[in-house]
């Protein structure tokens, strides 16, 4: 019988990798995890957590504007260096908690880049006792290396641009920024910088932002973010970025030229697989460059699994954690589990934010051959109506007409992410529109609209 150094070796100490390592070690197995950067992964170090801090910081400007309509007089200034320092301290604290929890569970943490030599052997550069490479073996290996920002390397002047990862560490707040991209990362950072007083332009090559979201959500949010001062240019992309004496000149294919201080590309993320040694271990990639896995997260190598963004299934932190739990149950508790990707709620922390769970209207019409009822409301929240603001909220329910089940909920407006978490329970449980209607409203709230929608949308009402 072959003896290995570890029962499980995890490559990548993000949310998914850490959860899998801890559960397995707590079950009495010998576990090690290697991380080439900081423990915590994309979410904690360079993703949703620091980005949410930035969203909250930037939203104060809007809150101050509303406060003046309620009689407050406010003289406020924003200190970027102070914010960055406080944010970095908090991120370090959270990363430290991850490290401590690994230690308490009995997981060995190796700070270094791990590369597969074969299906059971991992090499970590510079981590040997003599300063050379450390080579270890493991019965099973889990890959959880996440993703990295993608940039168009062939674009002239791309070396002058940054990605979302550098945006967290800008030495000074720019006066002008151009953000390329139309996905959730681009839209969120556009709101962040605009809220902090930066002259912000968002360009996207597609016909509207947030591709893949419900069309009503896309159209509504595009209008609302422009009300927040963001200039949106659609159907366009860069032809060149040129350094000037006073900034960066963005040359666009529509003939426009805009000078900004910073150019940020948020044009997608790709699985982090480069140089990982996958071929040597017999691990195959799919056509999009993600690690190919089955429903139980097993790769094409019998003893190697992969979870999280590196598999490009549903790139959300809570999903990676659930995939980690399913992996542990499958491999170490003889309880095969496949994560259910249906009706997973998600939020876009744009300004205003978006909350979504279930099917878009178009997806539902395709799935149910048109047997769909749609309920939509657009209204001014009470808080904004008081001040005369023209900001509006969108709520939309998509219902399968054959069963009366609510199969999609879409919200754009204040507190949408908080609302969608609770709405997701009802959608996941398969509750019907009649059951939603039977739920008494909480008044006065924005959320009460979710249980008081009575008029089905028609082509005429949607046009209005």
C-alpha positions as a Markdown table, in Angstrom:
| # | Residue | x | y | z |
|---|---|---|---|---|
| 1 | Unk | 0.0 | 0.0 | 0.0 |
| 2 | Unk | 1.4 | 3.4 | -1.0 |
| 3 | Unk | 2.1 | 5.8 | 1.8 |
| 4 | Unk | 1.6 | 9.5 | 1.2 |
| 5 | Unk | 2.7 | 12.6 | 3.1 |
| 6 | Unk | -0.9 | 13.9 | 3.2 |
| 7 | Unk | -4.3 | 12.4 | 2.8 |
| 8 | Unk | -5.4 | 15.7 | 1.1 |
| 9 | Unk | -3.4 | 18.5 | -0.4 |
| 10 | Unk | -5.3 | 21.7 | -1.3 |
| 11 | Unk | -4.0 | 24.2 | -3.8 |
| 12 | Unk | -5.4 | 27.6 | -3.0 |
| 13 | Unk | -6.5 | 29.0 | 0.3 |
| 14 | Unk | -9.6 | 31.0 | -0.8 |
| 15 | Unk | -13.0 | 30.4 | 0.7 |
| 16 | Unk | -13.6 | 27.1 | -1.0 |
| 17 | Unk | -10.1 | 25.7 | -0.4 |
| 18 | Unk | -10.1 | 26.7 | 3.3 |
| 19 | Unk | -13.5 | 25.2 | 4.0 |
| 20 | Unk | -12.6 | 21.9 | 2.4 |
| 21 | Unk | -9.2 | 21.7 | 4.2 |
| 22 | Unk | -10.7 | 22.5 | 7.6 |
| 23 | Unk | -13.6 | 20.0 | 7.3 |
| 24 | Unk | -11.3 | 17.3 | 6.2 |
| 25 | Unk | -8.7 | 18.0 | 8.9 |
| 26 | Unk | -11.3 | 18.1 | 11.6 |
| 27 | Unk | -12.3 | 14.6 | 10.4 |
| 28 | Unk | -8.9 | 13.4 | 11.4 |
| 29 | Unk | -7.1 | 13.4 | 8.0 |
| 30 | Unk | -3.6 | 14.8 | 7.3 |
| 31 | Unk | -4.2 | 18.0 | 5.3 |
| 32 | Unk | -2.0 | 20.7 | 3.9 |
| 33 | Unk | -3.0 | 23.8 | 1.9 |
| 34 | Unk | -0.7 | 25.9 | -0.3 |
| 35 | Unk | -1.3 | 29.5 | -1.1 |
| 36 | Unk | 0.9 | 31.6 | -3.3 |
| 37 | Unk | -0.5 | 35.0 | -2.2 |
| 38 | Unk | -2.5 | 35.8 | 1.0 |
| 39 | Unk | -4.9 | 33.5 | 2.7 |
| 40 | Unk | -8.5 | 34.4 | 2.0 |
| 41 | Unk | -8.5 | 34.3 | -1.8 |
| 42 | Unk | -10.3 | 36.6 | -4.2 |
| 43 | Unk | -13.3 | 37.3 | -1.9 |
| 44 | Unk | -11.5 | 38.4 | 1.2 |
| 45 | Unk | -8.3 | 39.9 | -0.2 |
| 46 | Unk | -9.2 | 41.4 | -3.7 |
| 47 | Unk | -12.9 | 40.9 | -4.3 |
| 48 | Unk | -16.2 | 41.1 | -2.6 |
| 49 | Unk | -15.1 | 42.1 | 0.9 |
| 50 | Unk | -12.9 | 45.1 | 0.2 |
| 51 | Unk | -15.2 | 46.0 | -2.7 |
| 52 | Unk | -18.2 | 46.1 | -0.3 |
| 53 | Unk | -16.2 | 48.4 | 2.0 |
| 54 | Unk | -15.6 | 50.7 | -1.0 |
| 55 | Unk | -19.3 | 50.6 | -2.0 |
| 56 | Unk | -20.3 | 51.5 | 1.6 |
| 57 | Unk | -17.8 | 54.4 | 1.7 |
| 58 | Unk | -18.9 | 55.8 | -1.6 |
| 59 | Unk | -22.6 | 55.6 | -0.9 |
| 60 | Unk | -22.3 | 58.2 | 1.9 |
| 61 | Unk | -22.2 | 60.9 | -0.7 |
| 62 | Unk | -25.7 | 59.9 | -1.9 |
| 63 | Unk | -26.9 | 59.6 | 1.6 |
| 64 | Unk | -25.7 | 63.1 | 2.4 |
| 65 | Unk | -27.6 | 64.4 | -0.6 |
| 66 | Unk | -30.8 | 62.8 | 0.6 |
| 67 | Unk | -30.2 | 64.0 | 4.1 |
| 68 | Unk | -30.2 | 67.6 | 3.0 |
| 69 | Unk | -33.8 | 67.0 | 1.7 |
| 70 | Unk | -34.7 | 66.0 | 5.3 |
| 71 | Unk | -33.3 | 69.2 | 6.8 |
| 72 | Unk | -29.7 | 68.2 | 7.5 |
| 73 | Unk | -26.9 | 70.5 | 6.7 |
| 74 | Unk | -23.7 | 68.5 | 6.0 |
| 75 | Unk | -20.2 | 69.6 | 5.3 |
| 76 | Unk | -18.3 | 66.4 | 4.6 |
| 77 | Unk | -14.9 | 65.5 | 3.1 |
| 78 | Unk | -13.5 | 62.1 | 2.0 |
| 79 | Unk | -10.0 | 61.0 | 3.0 |
| 80 | Unk | -8.8 | 58.3 | 0.6 |
| 81 | Unk | -5.5 | 57.4 | 2.3 |
| 82 | Unk | -7.3 | 57.1 | 5.7 |
| 83 | Unk | -10.0 | 54.8 | 4.1 |
| 84 | Unk | -7.3 | 52.6 | 2.4 |
| 85 | Unk | -5.4 | 52.2 | 5.6 |
| 86 | Unk | -8.4 | 51.2 | 7.6 |
| 87 | Unk | -9.5 | 48.8 | 4.8 |
| 88 | Unk | -6.1 | 47.2 | 4.7 |
| 89 | Unk | -6.1 | 46.7 | 8.5 |
| 90 | Unk | -9.5 | 45.0 | 8.3 |
| 91 | Unk | -8.5 | 42.8 | 5.4 |
| 92 | Unk | -5.4 | 41.7 | 7.3 |
| 93 | Unk | -7.5 | 40.9 | 10.3 |
| 94 | Unk | -9.9 | 38.8 | 8.3 |
| 95 | Unk | -7.0 | 37.0 | 6.5 |
| 96 | Unk | -5.5 | 36.3 | 10.0 |
| 97 | Unk | -8.8 | 34.7 | 11.1 |
| 98 | Unk | -8.6 | 32.3 | 8.1 |
| 99 | Unk | -5.0 | 31.4 | 9.0 |
| 100 | Unk | -5.9 | 30.9 | 12.7 |
| 101 | Unk | -8.9 | 28.7 | 11.8 |
| 102 | Unk | -6.7 | 26.5 | 9.6 |
| 103 | Unk | -4.3 | 26.1 | 12.4 |
| 104 | Unk | -7.0 | 25.2 | 14.9 |
| 105 | Unk | -8.3 | 22.5 | 12.6 |
| 106 | Unk | -4.8 | 21.0 | 12.3 |
| 107 | Unk | -4.2 | 22.0 | 8.7 |
| 108 | Unk | -0.6 | 22.7 | 7.6 |
| 109 | Unk | -0.4 | 26.0 | 5.8 |
| 110 | Unk | 2.4 | 26.4 | 3.2 |
| 111 | Unk | 3.0 | 29.9 | 1.8 |
| 112 | Unk | 4.1 | 29.2 | -1.8 |
| 113 | Unk | 3.1 | 28.4 | -5.3 |
| 114 | Unk | 2.2 | 24.7 | -5.7 |
| 115 | Unk | 2.7 | 23.0 | -9.0 |
| 116 | Unk | 1.6 | 19.5 | -9.9 |
| 117 | Unk | 4.4 | 17.1 | -10.8 |
| 118 | Unk | 2.1 | 14.2 | -11.3 |
| 119 | Unk | -1.3 | 13.1 | -10.0 |
| 120 | Unk | 0.0 | 12.5 | -6.5 |
| 121 | Unk | 3.0 | 14.8 | -6.3 |
| 122 | Unk | 3.2 | 18.6 | -5.6 |
| 123 | Unk | 6.2 | 20.8 | -5.8 |
| 124 | Unk | 6.4 | 24.1 | -3.9 |
| 125 | Unk | 9.2 | 26.4 | -5.1 |
| 126 | Unk | 11.7 | 27.6 | -2.5 |
| 127 | Unk | 10.0 | 25.9 | 0.5 |
| 128 | Unk | 12.5 | 23.1 | 1.1 |
| 129 | Unk | 14.7 | 23.0 | 4.3 |
| 130 | Unk | 17.8 | 24.1 | 2.3 |
| 131 | Unk | 15.9 | 26.8 | 0.4 |
| 132 | Unk | 15.3 | 24.6 | -2.5 |
| 133 | Unk | 12.0 | 23.2 | -3.7 |
| 134 | Unk | 9.7 | 21.2 | -1.4 |
| 135 | Unk | 8.2 | 18.1 | -2.9 |
| 136 | Unk | 5.3 | 16.3 | -1.1 |
| 137 | Unk | 2.9 | 13.6 | -2.0 |
| 138 | Unk | -0.8 | 13.3 | -1.3 |
| 139 | Unk | -3.4 | 10.6 | -1.8 |
| 140 | Unk | -6.0 | 13.2 | -2.9 |
| 141 | Unk | -5.6 | 16.7 | -4.3 |
| 142 | Unk | -8.1 | 19.5 | -4.4 |
| 143 | Unk | -7.5 | 22.5 | -6.8 |
| 144 | Unk | -9.2 | 25.7 | -5.7 |
| 145 | Unk | -7.0 | 28.4 | -7.3 |
| 146 | Unk | -9.8 | 30.7 | -8.3 |
| 147 | Unk | -9.7 | 33.2 | -11.2 |
| 148 | Unk | -7.8 | 36.2 | -12.3 |
| 149 | Unk | -8.8 | 39.4 | -14.3 |
| 150 | Unk | -8.6 | 39.1 | -18.0 |
| 151 | Unk | -7.2 | 42.0 | -20.1 |
| 152 | Unk | -6.9 | 42.4 | -23.9 |
| 153 | Unk | -3.1 | 42.1 | -24.1 |
| 154 | Unk | -3.0 | 43.0 | -27.8 |
| 155 | Unk | -4.6 | 46.4 | -27.2 |
| 156 | Unk | -2.0 | 49.2 | -27.8 |
| 157 | Unk | -1.2 | 50.9 | -24.5 |
| 158 | Unk | -2.8 | 48.2 | -22.4 |
| 159 | Unk | 0.2 | 48.4 | -20.1 |
| 160 | Unk | -1.1 | 51.7 | -18.8 |
| 161 | Unk | -4.4 | 50.2 | -17.6 |
| 162 | Unk | -5.2 | 48.5 | -14.3 |
| 163 | Unk | -7.6 | 45.8 | -13.2 |
| 164 | Unk | -10.0 | 45.6 | -10.3 |
| 165 | Unk | -7.2 | 44.1 | -8.2 |
| 166 | Unk | -5.0 | 47.3 | -8.5 |
| 167 | Unk | -8.1 | 49.5 | -7.8 |
| 168 | Unk | -8.0 | 48.5 | -4.2 |
| 169 | Unk | -4.5 | 50.0 | -3.8 |
| 170 | Unk | -4.4 | 53.2 | -5.8 |
| 171 | Unk | -2.1 | 55.6 | -4.1 |
| 172 | Unk | -4.5 | 58.5 | -4.6 |
| 173 | Unk | -8.1 | 58.9 | -5.7 |
| 174 | Unk | -8.1 | 60.0 | -9.3 |
| 175 | Unk | -10.1 | 62.9 | -10.6 |
| 176 | Unk | -11.1 | 61.1 | -13.8 |
| 177 | Unk | -11.5 | 57.4 | -14.5 |
| 178 | Unk | -12.7 | 55.3 | -17.5 |
| 179 | Unk | -13.9 | 51.8 | -16.7 |
| 180 | Unk | -14.1 | 49.3 | -19.6 |
| 181 | Unk | -16.6 | 46.5 | -19.2 |
| 182 | Unk | -20.3 | 46.0 | -18.6 |
| 183 | Unk | -20.4 | 43.2 | -16.1 |
| 184 | Unk | -21.1 | 43.4 | -12.4 |
| 185 | Unk | -17.5 | 44.3 | -11.5 |
| 186 | Unk | -17.4 | 47.2 | -13.9 |
| 187 | Unk | -20.7 | 48.5 | -12.9 |
| 188 | Unk | -19.9 | 48.2 | -9.2 |
| 189 | Unk | -16.6 | 50.1 | -9.5 |
| 190 | Unk | -18.3 | 52.7 | -11.7 |
| 191 | Unk | -20.6 | 53.4 | -8.8 |
| 192 | Unk | -17.8 | 53.4 | -6.3 |
| 193 | Unk | -15.7 | 56.0 | -8.0 |
| 194 | Unk | -18.6 | 58.2 | -9.0 |
| 195 | Unk | -19.8 | 58.1 | -5.4 |
| 196 | Unk | -16.4 | 59.3 | -4.3 |
| 197 | Unk | -16.6 | 62.3 | -6.6 |
| 198 | Unk | -14.5 | 60.9 | -9.5 |
| 199 | Unk | -15.6 | 61.9 | -13.0 |
| 200 | Unk | -16.5 | 58.4 | -14.2 |
| 201 | Unk | -17.1 | 57.0 | -17.7 |
| 202 | Unk | -18.2 | 53.4 | -18.3 |
| 203 | Unk | -17.7 | 51.9 | -21.8 |
| 204 | Unk | -19.0 | 48.6 | -22.9 |
| 205 | Unk | -18.9 | 47.0 | -26.4 |
| 206 | Unk | -22.4 | 45.4 | -26.0 |
| 207 | Unk | -25.8 | 47.0 | -26.4 |
| 208 | Unk | -26.4 | 47.2 | -22.6 |
| 209 | Unk | -24.8 | 46.5 | -19.3 |
| 210 | Unk | -25.1 | 43.3 | -17.2 |
| 211 | Unk | -25.3 | 40.8 | -20.0 |
| 212 | Unk | -27.2 | 37.7 | -18.8 |
| 213 | Unk | -29.5 | 39.5 | -16.5 |
| 214 | Unk | -33.1 | 40.2 | -17.1 |
| 215 | Unk | -33.7 | 42.8 | -19.8 |
| 216 | Unk | -35.8 | 45.0 | -17.5 |
| 217 | Unk | -33.1 | 45.0 | -14.9 |
| 218 | Unk | -30.4 | 45.9 | -17.4 |
| 219 | Unk | -32.4 | 48.8 | -18.9 |
| 220 | Unk | -33.5 | 50.1 | -15.5 |
| 221 | Unk | -30.1 | 50.1 | -13.9 |
| 222 | Unk | -28.5 | 51.7 | -16.9 |
| 223 | Unk | -30.8 | 54.7 | -16.5 |
| 224 | Unk | -30.4 | 54.8 | -12.7 |
| 225 | Unk | -26.6 | 54.8 | -12.7 |
| 226 | Unk | -26.6 | 57.7 | -15.2 |
| 227 | Unk | -28.7 | 59.6 | -12.6 |
| 228 | Unk | -25.8 | 59.1 | -10.2 |
| 229 | Unk | -23.5 | 60.9 | -12.6 |
| 230 | Unk | -21.9 | 58.0 | -14.5 |
| 231 | Unk | -21.4 | 58.6 | -18.2 |
| 232 | Unk | -22.3 | 55.4 | -20.1 |
| 233 | Unk | -21.0 | 54.7 | -23.6 |
| 234 | Unk | -22.4 | 51.5 | -25.2 |
| 235 | Unk | -21.6 | 49.6 | -28.3 |
| 236 | Unk | -18.0 | 50.8 | -28.2 |
| 237 | Unk | -14.5 | 49.7 | -27.1 |
| 238 | Unk | -10.9 | 50.9 | -27.1 |
| 239 | Unk | -8.6 | 51.0 | -30.1 |
| 240 | Unk | -5.7 | 52.5 | -28.1 |
| 241 | Unk | -4.6 | 53.9 | -24.8 |
| 242 | Unk | -2.0 | 56.7 | -25.1 |
| 243 | Unk | 0.1 | 58.3 | -22.4 |
| 244 | Unk | 0.0 | 62.1 | -22.4 |
| 245 | Unk | 1.5 | 64.7 | -20.2 |
| 246 | Unk | -1.7 | 65.2 | -18.3 |
| 247 | Unk | -3.1 | 61.7 | -18.2 |
| 248 | Unk | -4.2 | 58.8 | -20.4 |
| 249 | Unk | -5.9 | 59.3 | -23.7 |
| 250 | Unk | -8.6 | 56.7 | -24.4 |
| 251 | Unk | -9.0 | 56.4 | -28.2 |
| 252 | Unk | -12.4 | 54.7 | -28.9 |
| 253 | Unk | -13.5 | 53.0 | -32.1 |
| 254 | Unk | -16.4 | 55.4 | -32.5 |
| 255 | Unk | -13.9 | 58.2 | -32.9 |
| 256 | Unk | -14.2 | 59.6 | -29.4 |
| 257 | Unk | -11.1 | 60.5 | -27.4 |
| 258 | Unk | -11.4 | 60.9 | -23.6 |
| 259 | Unk | -8.5 | 61.8 | -21.3 |
| 260 | Unk | -8.6 | 60.3 | -17.8 |
| 261 | Unk | -6.2 | 59.7 | -15.0 |
| 262 | Unk | -6.9 | 56.0 | -14.6 |
| 263 | Unk | -8.1 | 53.4 | -17.1 |
| 264 | Unk | -9.5 | 50.3 | -15.5 |
| 265 | Unk | -10.4 | 47.1 | -17.4 |
| 266 | Unk | -13.1 | 44.9 | -15.9 |
| 267 | Unk | -13.7 | 42.7 | -18.9 |
| 268 | Unk | -14.0 | 39.4 | -17.3 |
| 269 | Unk | -12.1 | 36.9 | -15.3 |
| 270 | Unk | -10.4 | 33.6 | -16.3 |
| 271 | Unk | -9.6 | 30.4 | -14.3 |
| 272 | Unk | -6.2 | 30.6 | -12.7 |
| 273 | Unk | -4.6 | 27.5 | -14.3 |
| 274 | Unk | -1.4 | 28.8 | -16.0 |
| 275 | Unk | 1.7 | 26.9 | -14.9 |
| 276 | Unk | -0.2 | 24.7 | -12.5 |
| 277 | Unk | 1.1 | 21.4 | -14.0 |
| 278 | Unk | -2.3 | 20.1 | -14.9 |
| 279 | Unk | -1.2 | 18.2 | -18.0 |
| 280 | Unk | 1.4 | 16.3 | -16.1 |
| 281 | Unk | -1.3 | 15.2 | -13.6 |
| 282 | Unk | -3.8 | 14.2 | -16.3 |
| 283 | Unk | -6.2 | 17.1 | -15.5 |
| 284 | Unk | -8.0 | 18.4 | -18.6 |
| 285 | Unk | -9.5 | 21.8 | -19.3 |
| 286 | Unk | -12.8 | 22.5 | -21.1 |
| 287 | Unk | -13.1 | 24.6 | -24.2 |
| 288 | Unk | -13.2 | 27.8 | -22.2 |
| 289 | Unk | -10.0 | 27.1 | -20.2 |
| 290 | Unk | -11.6 | 26.0 | -17.0 |
| 291 | Unk | -10.8 | 22.7 | -15.2 |
| 292 | Unk | -13.2 | 20.0 | -16.5 |
| 293 | Unk | -15.2 | 18.4 | -13.6 |
| 294 | Unk | -18.2 | 16.1 | -13.2 |
| 295 | Unk | -21.2 | 16.8 | -11.0 |
| 296 | Unk | -19.2 | 15.7 | -7.9 |
| 297 | Unk | -16.3 | 18.1 | -8.8 |
| 298 | Unk | -13.9 | 15.3 | -9.8 |
| 299 | Unk | -11.5 | 16.1 | -12.6 |
| 300 | Unk | -10.3 | 13.8 | -15.4 |
| 301 | Unk | -7.6 | 12.6 | -12.9 |
| 302 | Unk | -9.2 | 10.0 | -10.6 |
| 303 | Unk | -7.7 | 11.4 | -7.4 |
| 304 | Unk | -7.9 | 15.1 | -8.1 |
| 305 | Unk | -11.0 | 17.4 | -7.6 |
| 306 | Unk | -11.5 | 21.0 | -8.3 |
| 307 | Unk | -14.0 | 23.6 | -6.9 |
| 308 | Unk | -14.7 | 27.3 | -7.1 |
| 309 | Unk | -14.0 | 29.8 | -9.9 |
| 310 | Unk | -11.3 | 27.6 | -11.4 |
| 311 | Unk | -14.1 | 25.4 | -12.7 |
| 312 | Unk | -16.1 | 28.4 | -14.0 |
| 313 | Unk | -19.5 | 26.9 | -13.1 |
| 314 | Unk | -21.1 | 29.6 | -10.9 |
| 315 | Unk | -18.4 | 32.0 | -9.7 |
| 316 | Unk | -19.8 | 33.1 | -6.3 |
| 317 | Unk | -18.1 | 32.7 | -2.9 |
| 318 | Unk | -21.0 | 31.0 | -1.2 |
| 319 | Unk | -21.2 | 28.5 | -4.1 |
| 320 | Unk | -17.5 | 27.7 | -3.7 |
| 321 | Unk | -18.1 | 27.0 | 0.0 |
| 322 | Unk | -21.0 | 24.8 | -0.8 |
| 323 | Unk | -19.0 | 22.9 | -3.4 |
| 324 | Unk | -16.3 | 22.4 | -0.7 |
| 325 | Unk | -18.8 | 20.9 | 1.7 |
| 326 | Unk | -20.2 | 18.7 | -1.1 |
| 327 | Unk | -16.6 | 17.6 | -1.9 |
| 328 | Unk | -15.9 | 16.7 | 1.7 |
| 329 | Unk | -19.2 | 14.8 | 2.1 |
| 330 | Unk | -18.6 | 12.9 | -1.2 |
| 331 | Unk | -15.0 | 12.0 | -0.6 |
| 332 | Unk | -14.6 | 11.6 | 3.1 |
| 333 | Unk | -18.1 | 10.8 | 4.5 |
| 334 | Unk | -19.3 | 8.3 | 1.9 |
| 335 | Unk | -22.2 | 10.7 | 1.2 |
| 336 | Unk | -22.1 | 11.7 | -2.5 |
| 337 | Unk | -23.4 | 15.2 | -3.0 |
| 338 | Unk | -23.7 | 17.4 | -6.0 |
| 339 | Unk | -24.4 | 21.1 | -5.4 |
| 340 | Unk | -27.7 | 22.3 | -6.8 |
| 341 | Unk | -27.1 | 25.4 | -8.9 |
| 342 | Unk | -30.8 | 26.1 | -9.4 |
| 343 | Unk | -32.2 | 29.3 | -7.8 |
| 344 | Unk | -29.0 | 30.6 | -6.3 |
| 345 | Unk | -29.5 | 34.2 | -5.4 |
| 346 | Unk | -27.0 | 36.8 | -6.4 |
| 347 | Unk | -26.5 | 40.6 | -5.8 |
| 348 | Unk | -24.8 | 43.3 | -7.8 |
| 349 | Unk | -23.5 | 46.0 | -5.4 |
| 350 | Unk | -24.0 | 48.7 | -7.9 |
| 351 | Unk | -25.6 | 52.0 | -6.9 |
| 352 | Unk | -28.5 | 51.4 | -6.8 |
| 353 | Unk | -27.9 | 47.7 | -6.1 |
| 354 | Unk | -29.5 | 44.7 | -7.8 |
| 355 | Unk | -30.8 | 41.4 | -6.3 |
| 356 | Unk | -31.7 | 38.5 | -8.5 |
| 357 | Unk | -32.8 | 34.9 | -8.0 |
| 358 | Unk | -34.1 | 32.4 | -10.4 |
| 359 | Unk | -35.0 | 32.8 | -14.1 |
| 360 | Unk | -35.1 | 36.0 | -16.2 |
| 361 | Unk | -38.2 | 36.6 | -18.2 |
| 362 | Unk | -36.6 | 35.4 | -21.4 |
| 363 | Unk | -35.2 | 32.3 | -19.7 |
| 364 | Unk | -38.6 | 31.4 | -18.3 |
| 365 | Unk | -40.3 | 31.9 | -21.7 |
| 366 | Unk | -37.8 | 29.5 | -23.3 |
| 367 | Unk | -38.0 | 27.0 | -20.5 |
| 368 | Unk | -41.9 | 27.0 | -20.3 |
| 369 | Unk | -42.6 | 27.6 | -24.0 |
| 370 | Unk | -44.1 | 31.0 | -23.3 |
| 371 | Unk | -46.4 | 29.9 | -20.4 |
| 372 | Unk | -45.2 | 32.8 | -18.2 |
| 373 | Unk | -46.9 | 35.5 | -16.2 |
| 374 | Unk | -44.9 | 38.6 | -15.4 |
| 375 | Unk | -45.6 | 41.2 | -12.7 |
| 376 | Unk | -43.6 | 44.5 | -12.7 |
| 377 | Unk | -43.6 | 47.6 | -10.7 |
| 378 | Unk | -41.5 | 50.7 | -11.0 |
| 379 | Unk | -41.9 | 53.3 | -8.2 |
| 380 | Unk | -40.2 | 56.0 | -6.2 |
| 381 | Unk | -39.2 | 54.7 | -2.8 |
| 382 | Unk | -40.8 | 56.7 | 0.0 |
| 383 | Unk | -37.4 | 57.9 | 1.2 |
| 384 | Unk | -36.7 | 59.5 | -2.2 |
| 385 | Unk | -40.2 | 60.7 | -2.9 |
| 386 | Unk | -40.0 | 62.9 | 0.2 |
| 387 | Unk | -37.1 | 64.8 | -1.2 |
| 388 | Unk | -38.4 | 65.1 | -4.8 |
| 389 | Unk | -35.7 | 62.7 | -6.2 |
| 390 | Unk | -36.6 | 61.0 | -9.4 |
| 391 | Unk | -34.8 | 57.8 | -8.6 |
| 392 | Unk | -37.0 | 54.8 | -9.1 |
| 393 | Unk | -37.1 | 51.2 | -7.9 |
| 394 | Unk | -37.8 | 48.1 | -10.0 |
| 395 | Unk | -39.4 | 44.9 | -8.8 |
| 396 | Unk | -40.3 | 42.0 | -11.0 |
| 397 | Unk | -41.8 | 38.6 | -10.5 |
| 398 | Unk | -41.6 | 35.9 | -13.1 |
| 399 | Unk | -44.3 | 33.2 | -12.7 |
| 400 | Unk | -44.7 | 29.8 | -14.4 |
| 401 | Unk | -48.3 | 30.1 | -15.6 |
| 402 | Unk | -48.9 | 26.3 | -15.5 |
| 403 | Unk | -48.0 | 25.8 | -11.8 |
| 404 | Unk | -48.3 | 29.4 | -10.5 |
| 405 | Unk | -44.7 | 29.0 | -9.1 |
| 406 | Unk | -42.6 | 32.1 | -8.7 |
| 407 | Unk | -39.5 | 31.2 | -10.7 |
| 408 | Unk | -37.7 | 34.5 | -10.8 |
| 409 | Unk | -37.4 | 37.6 | -8.7 |
| 410 | Unk | -35.6 | 40.7 | -9.8 |
| 411 | Unk | -35.1 | 43.8 | -7.7 |
| 412 | Unk | -33.2 | 47.1 | -8.5 |
| 413 | Unk | -33.1 | 49.6 | -5.7 |
| 414 | Unk | -32.1 | 50.3 | -2.1 |
| 415 | Unk | -31.6 | 47.1 | 0.0 |
| 416 | Unk | -32.2 | 44.8 | -3.0 |
| 417 | Unk | -29.4 | 42.4 | -1.9 |
| 418 | Unk | -31.0 | 42.1 | 1.6 |
| 419 | Unk | -34.4 | 41.5 | 0.2 |
| 420 | Unk | -33.3 | 38.9 | -2.4 |
| 421 | Unk | -31.8 | 36.7 | 0.3 |
| 422 | Unk | -35.2 | 36.2 | 1.8 |
| 423 | Unk | -37.0 | 36.0 | -1.5 |
| 424 | Unk | -34.6 | 33.2 | -2.5 |
| 425 | Unk | -36.0 | 31.0 | 0.3 |
| 426 | Unk | -39.4 | 31.3 | -1.2 |
| 427 | Unk | -38.2 | 30.6 | -4.8 |
| 428 | Unk | -36.1 | 27.7 | -3.7 |
| 429 | Unk | -39.0 | 26.3 | -1.8 |
| 430 | Unk | -41.2 | 26.5 | -4.9 |
| 431 | Unk | -43.9 | 28.7 | -3.5 |
| 432 | Unk | -46.7 | 29.9 | -5.7 |
| 433 | Unk | -47.7 | 33.4 | -6.6 |
| 434 | Unk | -50.9 | 32.8 | -4.6 |
| 435 | Unk | -48.8 | 32.0 | -1.5 |
| 436 | Unk | -46.8 | 35.2 | -2.0 |
| 437 | Unk | -50.1 | 37.1 | -2.3 |
| 438 | Unk | -51.4 | 35.5 | 0.9 |
| 439 | Unk | -48.5 | 36.9 | 2.8 |
| 440 | Unk | -49.5 | 40.1 | 4.6 |
| 441 | Unk | -47.4 | 43.2 | 3.7 |
| 442 | Unk | -45.2 | 45.1 | 6.1 |
| 443 | Unk | -46.1 | 48.7 | 5.7 |
| 444 | Unk | -44.6 | 51.1 | 4.9 |
| 445 | Unk | -41.7 | 49.3 | 3.3 |
| 446 | Unk | -40.3 | 48.8 | -0.2 |
| 447 | Unk | -40.5 | 45.0 | 0.2 |
| 448 | Unk | -44.2 | 45.0 | 0.6 |
| 449 | Unk | -44.5 | 45.5 | -3.2 |
| 450 | Unk | -43.3 | 41.9 | -3.6 |
| 451 | Unk | -46.6 | 40.6 | -2.0 |
| 452 | Unk | -49.0 | 43.2 | -3.4 |
| 453 | Unk | -48.3 | 42.8 | -7.2 |
| 454 | Unk | -51.6 | 42.1 | -8.8 |
| 455 | Unk | -51.5 | 43.3 | -12.4 |
| 456 | Unk | -49.9 | 41.1 | -15.0 |
| 457 | Unk | -47.6 | 42.8 | -17.4 |
| 458 | Unk | -48.6 | 43.0 | -21.0 |
| 459 | Unk | -46.9 | 44.5 | -24.1 |
| 460 | Unk | -48.8 | 47.7 | -23.5 |
| 461 | Unk | -48.0 | 48.0 | -19.8 |
| 462 | Unk | -44.3 | 47.2 | -20.3 |
| 463 | Unk | -44.0 | 49.9 | -22.9 |
| 464 | Unk | -45.3 | 52.4 | -20.4 |
